[in-house]
Amino acid sequence: MDEIAWSVTGTYRKNKRKFKFEKELIGAKESLIRERILSDLGSRHRIKRRDIDVSEIRELKPAEVKSLELRRRLGVESA
């Protein structure tokens, strides 16, 4: 299974307010990344999936990843 870095951006609504989010994840397919984002945000912030709007999911090159933990998993940084 290939590990691909993805960048996810979007918004979610909670208590009549809008919040922006941007997150980097590693996964094999775009559909799995979308599912993980919906699950993670819903669990962490106690919001329904219908209140989460994922505006963009794009594939990242390993050199574009900002998260040190993900860079190490991809082999860009050494421990």
HELIX and SHEET records of a PDB file:
HELIX    1   1 GLU A   30  HIS A   45  1                                  16    
HELIX    2   2 ARG A   49  ASP A   51  5                                   3    
HELIX    3   3 PRO A   62  GLU A   64  5                                   3    
HELIX    4   4 LEU A   68  LEU A   74  1                                   7    
SHEET    1   A 3 ARG A  17  GLY A  27  0                                        
SHEET    2   A 3 ILE A   4  LYS A  14 -1                                        
SHEET    3   A 3 ILE A  52  LEU A  60 -1                                        
END                                                                             
